[in-house]
Amino acid sequence: MRKINTEILNFDRMIPSLLLLTWAFFLASNDTRFILLAVWAFLIAASQMKELFIMLSVLFIPVAMVRGQDQSSALPKLKFNGDFRLRFENTTKQEPNSVNPDILESRFREVVRFRAGLSSQINDKINFGVRVATGSPDDPNTADVTLGNFVDDLAISLDQVYLEYYSNGLLVSGGKIKNPFMSTDLVWDGDVNPQGVSASYSVPSQGNVAAKVIGLYSIVDEATIYPDSYMWGGQVQLALTASPDLGITLAGGFYDYTIKNLSHADAGDTRSNYLTTVSNGGSVQSMYLSDFNLIDIIGMVDYRGFSEKYPLRVRANFVKNNGAEVDEDSGYMLDLFLGRASVRNNLRFQYGYAKLETDAVLAAFSNDNTTLASNYEQHTVSVDYVVLDNTTLNLTWYYFRRNKVDPALELDNDFISRIRLNAVVGF
């Protein structure tokens, strides 16, 4: 049998075609679907049966073929959403000087992010969802991809895949799920999607007060010959509508991590937390110096009395690690928002200030907007303008430095500047 030329039928190069075939399949008539399915099967086989699109085809195509007999009732149950972001970024003191490696110069780069998700309402209780995103599958903190590297193709992977069960205010989710907690980048980076099971219950409203209770079991790491690592967490949320123009939201959470080993972790996972070494069966292994038992408190005030176009939001977050082995165990942030960014011609301004100590959070899942995941002092200024429907232009400036520097290292601790220009479209 003649061997297929995998250079011509390279899977990574066929991703756009496969995605277009997927979307066309759901919109096509029944007769056309069989033709598209045949093309799909050939491309998948020719690309050596890559796991990602096999999973999508197994999960979605049979369902769509059955439902295709009654498209008018089936299509509303299948929802598609996504976004694309194009970014130009400049960071000072990022690249070694070509003459003197000890002097860092500015770095300029162009970054893209693409995300596309599908969800299907299986019945009145169960929903299934899946989302693909650009970015390295080894980095849970970001879906960004830096352009360059001699025009290599971009990586794409499963960002979310989950089942949801809903009944009378109870929501149970399992798989690689959306973060169920109210959060900020101080503790949880916005791109982190935990793996495990979550459950939440919305308490029936009592007048102008609403409450919600959330629990999460997250699988941090599973190993064959080493103990597993995991996290148990919970959060209580209270929302008070004080008046038609004033709303107050409070959230208190506790996250108890049990990290048994770092055999599957790399520098991008441990990041800025303190490490130590331990002896295990005659070998020396790296481990976190601290345990991580985080108390996370968030408060938010929304006031709409100034103007419908310019509501005011004040948000604060405090975190303390009760398991820290060092004094650097807490952090806080304060954000001010004025305006909104929901419809055309909307304008929103933000200023934020944050200070976070080294072992206050588990850096593997925290802020990834700058080069410091913890041990930082940071100012943030941001402007959003909705220039067209579903199209937003954004300017964000981060001004940050280390919160604490070991005098023995003799490091320069001047502020670093990072400016981002973003264009975002949603669909």
KAMOBEL-V623332 format. One record per backbone hydrogen bond with DSSP energy under -0.5 kcal/mol. NH is the residue of the N-H (numbers start at 1). CO is the residue of the C=O. If there is no record, write none. Layout:
nh	co
NH	CO
NH	CO
This chain:
nh	co
6	4
8	5
9	5
10	7
14	10
14	11
15	11
15	12
18	14
19	15
20	16
21	17
22	18
23	19
24	20
25	21
26	22
27	23
28	24
33	29
34	30
34	31
35	31
36	32
37	33
38	34
39	35
40	36
41	37
42	38
43	39
44	40
45	41
46	42
47	43
48	45
49	44
54	50
55	51
56	52
57	53
58	54
59	55
60	56
61	56
61	57
62	57
64	60
65	61
66	62
67	63
68	64
69	66
70	67
71	68
73	70
74	70
75	71
77	74
78	74
78	75
79	77
79	119
81	117
83	115
84	425
85	113
86	423
87	111
88	421
89	109
90	419
91	107
92	417
94	105
95	105
97	100
97	103
101	99
103	100
104	102
105	95
107	91
109	89
111	87
112	145
113	85
115	83
116	132
117	81
118	130
119	79
120	128
121	77
122	120
122	126
123	126
127	164
128	120
129	162
130	118
131	160
132	116
133	157
134	114
135	155
139	136
140	138
142	139
145	112
147	110
152	148
152	149
157	133
159	131
159	157
160	131
161	176
162	129
163	174
164	127
165	172
166	125
167	170
170	167
171	200
172	165
173	198
174	163
175	196
176	161
177	175
177	194
187	184
188	184
189	365
192	189
194	192
196	175
196	194
197	217
198	173
199	215
200	171
201	213
202	169
203	201
203	211
206	209
207	205
209	206
210	239
211	203
212	237
213	201
214	235
215	199
216	233
217	197
218	216
218	231
219	195
220	218
220	229
221	229
229	221
230	258
231	218
232	256
233	216
234	254
235	214
236	252
237	212
238	250
239	210
240	248
241	208
242	240
242	246
243	246
246	243
247	302
248	240
249	300
250	238
251	298
252	236
253	296
254	234
255	294
256	232
257	255
257	292
258	230
260	258
265	262
269	266
270	266
271	267
273	270
276	287
278	285
280	283
283	280
285	278
285	283
287	276
289	274
291	323
293	291
294	255
295	320
296	253
296	294
297	318
298	251
299	316
300	249
301	314
302	247
303	312
304	245
312	303
313	337
314	301
315	335
316	299
317	333
318	297
319	331
320	295
321	329
322	293
322	320
324	321
329	327
331	319
332	355
333	317
334	353
335	315
336	351
337	313
338	349
339	311
340	309
340	347
345	386
346	343
348	384
349	338
350	382
351	336
352	380
353	334
354	378
355	332
356	376
357	330
359	328
360	357
363	361
365	362
366	363
367	185
373	371
376	356
377	401
378	354
379	399
380	352
381	397
382	350
383	395
384	348
385	393
386	346
387	385
387	391
388	391
391	388
392	424
393	385
394	422
395	383
396	420
397	381
398	418
399	379
400	416
401	377
403	375
409	406
410	406
410	407
416	400
418	398
419	90
420	396
421	88
422	394
422	420
423	86
424	392
425	84
426	390
427	82
